[in-house]
Amino acid sequence: MPTAGDTALDPAAARATATGAATGSAGEAALVLVGGHESGGGERLRALAGGRSEWRAVGPGRALAGAVAALLAQSDRPVCVVPMSLGRDPRLIADTARTLRWLSGPANSGRLALAEPFGGTEHLIGWLRGGTGRALAPPEGAPAGGTGTAGDGAAGEQAAGEPTAILLTAPAAGPFEDAELFRIARLVRQYRTHRWVEVAFENGDPSPAEGVERCRLLGARRVVLLPAAFGAAPVVPGAEDGGPLLSSRAVAGVLRARAAGAVGRLLQGVDGIAAGLDAEHGHGFPHSHNSLAPHRH
């Protein structure tokens, strides 16, 4: 399993590194990171863009429109917009596409691209499984015990000497987005030997403090917080910080991959905006369609 510091955690990242080195096209594009509820409306992305003059981190709507318009006016470089979703914010992708459609007039033809989102739920599950393995690993220098490896859940718990629960945290959003995190938590736990992967929401239900208390009632003596979002997990008395979802190096690798892919498609005349407009379709309550209209799920 890849670690948080490994850019190979996303196969596209490895391909983009080689492609970008050969063509340089991705490096020439200005990059805009647009965030929704998974990044506090973009606030938690600013640290990722800090110190990089060609990267901007913004929220959706007017902030995004202003940043993209300014970059288009500053130079002739292409502008690539990456929806910073981890799979639980399809509305962000659709809203971003709507904003970019408004900006993609003839004057900006061939210069504006909507990249694929930073990650999907399948990425998030893998990254959280990696973080869980690190959190349950025994302290450095401690015997692993048994035949299991340090990241094998129960073996790690036994070496650490305490029953451990993992508490996934994220900013609260809507009911469907929050429910999706419960599904993700179940898949993070699946096929592993550790017993508890629970969920809590910042400014939501259950709160991180309530989540920690639930873990204690289930029998955990050690609770480790892992963010299922950008930024750090909240500080909760009696719980440990499991670190960020991804290292800064891994985040940069994924972003380079997304930018390289978007610029490559832009050179073929595909800006990704039309596809992004449909990203929210099927999200939320069920709906019906005219049987005569062509439709794809």
C-alpha angles and dihedrals in degrees: 000000000000120000127232091257095053117097088198088075084095113044089210089061092060092047091048092051091057094040094046092050090052100045106020089210096123091050090055094057124092110234126218119191111202119193138197133178092321090066103031093264091310097309093112091053096064092083089056092055095040114125094012111106092192094055126076128186117203144150123251127275120023094005091056093044092050094048094048094045091050093050093047090052095047099061146347093258119121116256118223120196119201118196102221096219126142092203100281100086112063089153090065090057093049093045090049091051091051091052093048093047088059090052098042099090126146091275090062098039112145094009105081124069135176109214127209112273117275091254146344130224090269089059092046092052091052094046092048092048088054091049091048091053091052092047092052095045114114119256115278110279095018117125112258092220126209121017098297124104125247093260097048097103106231092042089053091047091050092050091048088049097227136088103249132204125197115218115198113208133193138155111275116257131160128327095262094047092047092046089053090061090058089054090049091050090054091052092047088057095043117109091008127107099227115103110216133049108159134177134229134171131219106239088000146088118311097024120213090257090051090047092054091049091051090052090052092050090051089058105264116143093185124046121191120194118217121183115231086193140049117293131027127317115256120267111254123178111247095022133095128232110242093195131247124322090245136007119250089250092055092047091052091050093053091047091052089051093051092047094047092051093048094048091047091054091044089058086057092052098260115122097177094230098113092051091049092056089068096049096103095049112120093018116124129007119008117265138189132236138207103267090222094058118088110246137175129199 
